Amino acid sequence: MDSKQPDYNTLKRNAEADRQIYDAILTRMKETSITSKLESNNIRLVDPVQVPKTPYKPRKGRNIVVGIFVGLGVAVGLSFLLHSFDDKIKSYGDVESLGLPLLTGVPHFELTDGSQNGRVLQLEPHSISAEAFRNLRASISLRPDVNAANPLLVTSTAPGEGKSVVSANLAIAFATNKQRTLLIDCDLHHPAQHKIFPANSGKGLALYLTDHLKLQDVVQSTDIPNLDVLPAGDLPPNVSELLASDRMRELIRQACREYDRVIIDSPPVTAVSDPLALLPYVQGVIYVIGFSKIGREVVARSMQKLRECGAPLAGVVMNNIDPQLHGYYYYPYKYSYYHKKGKRNGAA
């Protein structure tokens, strides 16, 4: 027993220590169980919870309204920005700012290359385009200084603005008013009158200036009473020299003696110098401006060039206005009037 006593004492101490640990753990578990069953809550119900009918975000209505106003602001800003950069002539006010009176505005009508439908005053006499050319004739006739001008030169800033069609219909307008009229195609670079009025391409202005012919030998009659046409003819190499020659001066003088009206279709001002060579022979210049085609600065420089050369500028014709895009702003009454009249005539 004495030899076993130390081992016994060691085991006894371990057993007492384990019991103490067990008792401590058991006590702690009981305290925890009791504490978990106690109710300790300081929360008080103020309002019952309600499920929202609409989402808090995104707020679609507000976003739509803000988007509309922001879009309108951006659109207005862009329009002003584009308008500041786009200086093309698109209104009657732009024409009047150039310092010349507006003689008439011609609406857009379809043209087929190489056909005769440029004679809108003859083919569609009741259209608004035909009435625009009658207004041009009236504007010229009611101004004593322009009415006395003979011959009249028709030019433009650049190609494609319709100065040849304006020249042709102005000549038709004078001819239908029982005035003997001669239309001279002096655009020896890109002539167009031989397409509007079918003519012999071999006989024309170029042949008269280079050969010893009489005016009656090259002038060609048309199917319109009181209207004759002098086409350009074969294109010569030395155009500017021919137009500035004494032969050209004599042709103009003889034409003014034999005809009541002489209309000269000349090349554009910025393309060649031919219009400047013709200025000493004419008494009035009609300037054709294509609608929304040429910038104001370019037109102003071209007109200033003509003024410096002593050109007798009579006025401006705004050509090729599109009634569908800008219709009632330019033709609030006449467009509907002639449209109805055309339907009645068609029904009759």
Buried (B, 14 or more C-beta within 10 A) or exposed (E): EEEEEEEEEEEEEEEEEEEEEEEEEEEEEEEEEEEEEEEEEEEEEEEEEEEEEEEEEEEEEEEEEEEEEEEEEEEEEEEEEEEEEEBBBBBBEBBEEBEBBBBBBBBBBEBEEEEBBBBBBBEBEEBBBBBBBBBBBBBBBEBEEBBEBBBBBBBBBBBEBBBBBBBBBBBBBBBBBEBBBBBBBBBBBEBBBBBBBEBEEEBBBBBBBBEEEEBEEBBBEBEBEBBBBBBBBBEBEEBEEBBBBEBBEEBBEBBBEBBBBBBBBBBBBBBBBBBBBBBEBBBBBBBBBBBBBBEBEBBBEBBEBBEEBEBBBBBBBBBBBEBEEBBEEBBEEBBEEBEEEBEEEEEE
